[in-house]
Amino acid sequence: MKNYVGLLLAFVGLVSCNQKNSEELTSTQPVAQEQMMATPGNVQVGDIVPNDLVCMVNNDYMGTEQLEVEVNGKTYYGCCEMCQERLPVDESVRVAIDPISQKQVDKADAVIAVTGIRGEVSYFENEENYHKFVKTVLKKEEI
């Protein structure tokens, strides 16, 4: 019985802090105007968001301050204890691919913008790439 309780708690922890699959995170499909629904804090698809309001493990805009994690002199953010534990030991969650340049960027240094209707974010190496993304992929007027 104890084993089942432990498994159940582990499952609940994973579900509450799940990582989206990379295919969903790198989608570059244009977003229809009616799909640009508000995420937490009235942030909309295409908006740049502060790093400390993003879970960098789940790549989601959370709308509230996240847990701070210092790694090699840089600050990353996670939404839960599992994220806090993972950020220092798993380099793959500290980097992302800029959807415009296709270059690897450090999430702590990136320009972060909401790019999915459920609060998913993308990481850009600079504001120029972010603006290109908004114009070409989201097909929105300059923000």
C-alpha positions, -999 to +999 in steps of 0.1 A: +000+000+000+029+024+008+043+019-027+010+029-043+008+061-022+044+069-032+036+063-069+005+084-067+024+113-051+051+110-078+025+110-106+007+140-091+040+159-089+048+151-126+014+161-138+016+194-119+049+202-134+049+186-167+072+195-196+055+201-229+069+182-259+093+201-280+071+199-311+044+220-293+070+245-281+085+252-315+054+255-335+056+284-359+020+283-372+004+317-377-020+325-349-054+338-360-065+370-344-094+353-326-070+328-311-049+355-294-067+350-261-053+366-229-030+346-207-025+353-170-022+390-163-038+400-196-006+392-215-014+382-251+004+362-278+033+383-291+040+402-259+075+402-243+073+391-207+097+394-177+120+364-172+109+360-135+073+353-146+082+324-168+088+288-158+119+281-178+116+243-174+080+241-187+085+272-210+053+288-199+043+323-189+029+319-154+018+355-146+034+354-111+069+355-097+086+322-101+112+305-079+147+319-085+176+295-093+212+307-096+234+286-119+269+296-129+262+333-120+230+335-140+194+335-128+168+311-141+132+306-129+110+275-122+075+270-110+080+243-084+105+224-063+111+199-091+120+227-115+143+242-088+161+209-085+163+203-123+176+237-134+211+233-119+217+198-131+201+197-165+216+221-190+190+213-216+163+232-197+185+263-194+188+267-232+164+271-261+166+275-299+157+310-313+129+303-338+143+329-362+181+323-362+179+287-351+208+294-328+209+281-292+203+308-266+207+309-229+172+314-213+187+337-187+199+361-214+170+357-239+142+380-249+112+360-239+078+364-256+044+346-253+040+327-286+012+302-278-024+307-269-019+288-236+010+309-224+038+290-241+069+311-246+097+313-271+132+326-264+150+350-288+187+359-289+178+396-294+148+420-300+155+421-337+147+384-340+116+388-318+103+416-341+109+394-372+090+366-355+060+389-347+059+402-383+065+369-402+052+341-380+025+358-359+017+382-388+009+410-364+017+447-368+047+459-349+042+457-312 
